[in-house]
Amino acid sequence: MNKFFYFFITTFLIATCFLSIYLGSENFSNINWLMELRLPRVLLAASVGGLLAICGLVLQAIFSNPLCEPYVLGVSSGATLGIVLAEFLGVYYDFAGMSFSGLLGALFFSFILLYWAKSNRISQVQLILVGVMLNFFGSSLVGLIMVLLHPSGIEGVIYWMLGDLSKAEIGSSICAFVVLIASVVFLLKQSKNLDALYLGNEFARGVGINTLKLRTMMVLWSGIVVSISVSLCGMIGFVGLLLPHLIRKKQGILFKNTVYPTAVLGSVFLVFCDLVSRNIYPPKEFPIGVITALVGAPTFLYVLIRKNKT
């Protein structure tokens, strides 16, 4: 059954990518144009969608909270703040699409959350509220700095803060895809440890896992993933919230059964959202974060309400 399911979602991903390459408001008659302009964008959407989805899966294990994902917790906002602050100070540096300052910003916000959750014994809902406040704080500073940096390009600033795949290049898209493959392999090797962590600190310690070391390693990995995603296409929310819940209902909670399907469906979801954003009102293009939020925000409220009832 699992092999059939894996084959089905992989085939569905390939079909969605081909559909997204060939459908659009622009009528490309030359196959080279499609490969040079549309292929990098679709590959980037698939890579970032998969990365954000499995990042949400891991963050939910780290914080033992099914409502966690990079955007909701403010990790994406921290990465964005690090990027624009470095640009403002004139010390911006990136490598293969990843901003070092974005990584520092994402890690800073992540460790704030981790410290807060550990030291204050706050509830799951309170942790989400802390993340939301970090998100608002970071986004406000980002907006202020970017308007100071680019006073005549506010529209571009808004597009980037809401997610923008229009600047995709083949080199950075391939790098993001390689990071996605490496991340899936890495998480599969850590699947048993993550399973124990998802069941709680006491259980994980009881089976001999160093929870502090594991959490630190996973926060570092999630910071890298988020900083790459934000560096390449801005802030895209709710991908890491929606997909893990759907996969767990189908595959259960074991990471060895959920990592690959979550990555694939995350890719499918973002590629499809990009297709919608380009074709819903041509020749206008909507920020992809708007499309993901229209799906993710109601899902977040539904999960939050159901969590409070239980």
C-alpha positions, -999 to 999 in steps of 0.1 A, spaced: 0 0 0 28 24 9 46 17 -24 15 24 -44 9 56 -24 45 68 -30 42 60 -67 9 78 -70 20 110 -53 54 110 -72 35 106 -105 11 134 -94 41 157 -87 56 151 -121 23 157 -138 17 189 -118 52 202 -127 47 195 -164 13 212 -163 28 242 -146 56 245 -171 33 245 -201 3 265 -188 6 303 -184 -6 336 -197 25 338 -219 23 317 -250 59 304 -254 63 290 -288 100 281 -283 109 252 -261 141 269 -250 120 298 -236 100 273 -215 132 257 -202 149 290 -194 120 309 -180 94 285 -167 114 254 -156 136 272 -130 104 287 -115 86 253 -113 117 236 -99 121 263 -73 84 261 -63 87 223 -59 119 225 -39 108 253 -15 74 237 -11 89 204 -1 114 221 23 88 242 40 65 211 44 91 189 61 103 219 81 68 221 96 68 184 102 101 187 122 91 219 141 59 201 153 81 174 167 106 198 183 79 218 201 54 189 205 28 211 190 8 203 159 2 240 152 39 248 146 54 258 112 81 283 101 57 312 92 34 309 123 63 307 147 80 337 132 111 318 120 105 330 84 102 365 97 135 362 116 152 350 84 137 379 64 148 404 91 183 390 90 185 394 52 172 430 50 191 441 81 224 429 65 215 447 33 207 478 52 241 477 70 259 468 38 272 434 50 249 412 29 264 379 17 249 349 2 261 316 -12 242 293 -36 210 311 -28 214 310 10 219 342 30 242 338 60 224 367 77 191 351 70 203 319 87 214 339 118 180 356 119 161 324 116 182 307 143 179 337 166 141 336 165 141 297 167 163 297 199 141 324 215 111 301 210 130 270 222 143 288 253 108 303 260 91 269 257 116 252 279 120 277 307 85 291 311 65 259 307 40 277 286 10 260 270 9 250 233 -14 279 225 8 304 244 38 292 224 19 299 192 10 334 205 47 340 212 55 330 177 28 352 162 42 382 182 77 375 169 62 373 134 45 407 137 76 422 153 100 409 127 77 418 98 72 453 111 110 459 112 114 443 78 88 466 63 104 497 79 139 488 68 129 479 32 109 511 27 140 530 38 161 510 15 138 511 -15 114 541 -11 103 539 -47 98 502 -49 72 495 -22 52 472 -46 83 450 -50 88 450 -13 53 438 -7 56 411 -33 88 398 -18 73 398 17 43 378 5 63 354 -16 77 359 -51 90 332 -75 94 354 -105 132 358 -100 139 321 -101 172 311 -117 182 276 -128 214 275 -106 197 285 -73 167 263 -81 190 233 -86 207 241 -53 174 242 -35 164 209 -50 197 193 -39 191 206 -4 156 191 -4 169 157 -14 197 158 12 171 170 39 148 140 32 177 116 35 189 133 67 154 132 83 149 96 74 181 87 92 169 107 123 133 93 120 134 71 152 148 99 173 122 123 159 94 98 166 105 96 203 107 134 205 73 138 190 59 117 219 74 140 245 106 148 264 102 122 291 97 94 266 127 105 245 149 107 275 136 73 287 149 57 255 183 73 258 180 103 235 199 135 242 169 158 236 189 190 239 214 179 213 187 166 190 166 198 193 197 220 187 206 200 156 170 202 142 167 239 149 200 244 130 187 224 101 153 242 101 172 276 102 192 266 71 160 254 53 140 286 61 169 309 52 173 293 18 135 295 12 133 332 22 165 341 4 151 327 -29 115 336 -28 105 357 2 81 347 30 56 319 21 33 308 49 12 278 60 28 252 38 44 235 68 11 235 87 -13 221 62 6 192 47 19 173 78 -17 170 91 -29 155 59 -1 130 57 -4 119 93 -41 111 88 -30 88 59 3 75 71 3 78 109 29 96 130 61 77 122 86 99 105 98 71 82 63 70 68 57 107 66 89 125 56 89 116 19 51 120 13 51 153 32 80 166 10 62 155 -22 28 169 -13 45 202 -2 61 204 -37 28 196 -54 10 222 -32 34 251 -39 37 243 -76 -1 243 -79 -4 275 -59 22 291 -83 2 279 -113 -30 295 -98 -11 328 -89 0 331 -125 -33 323 -142 -61 334 -119 -61 370 -134 -37 372 -163 -15 391 -170 -15 401 -133 4 378 -110 -6 374 -74 21 368 -47 22 331 -40 20 337 -2 -15 351 -7 -27 319 -23 -11 297 4 -26 319 31 -61 316 17 -58 278 21 -36 277 52 -52 304 75 -87 286 77 -68 253 82 -49 269 111 -80 282 127 -97 248 123 -68 229 139 -66 255 167 -103 252 176 -102 214 175 -71 214 196 -88 236 223 -118 213 223 -97 183 230 
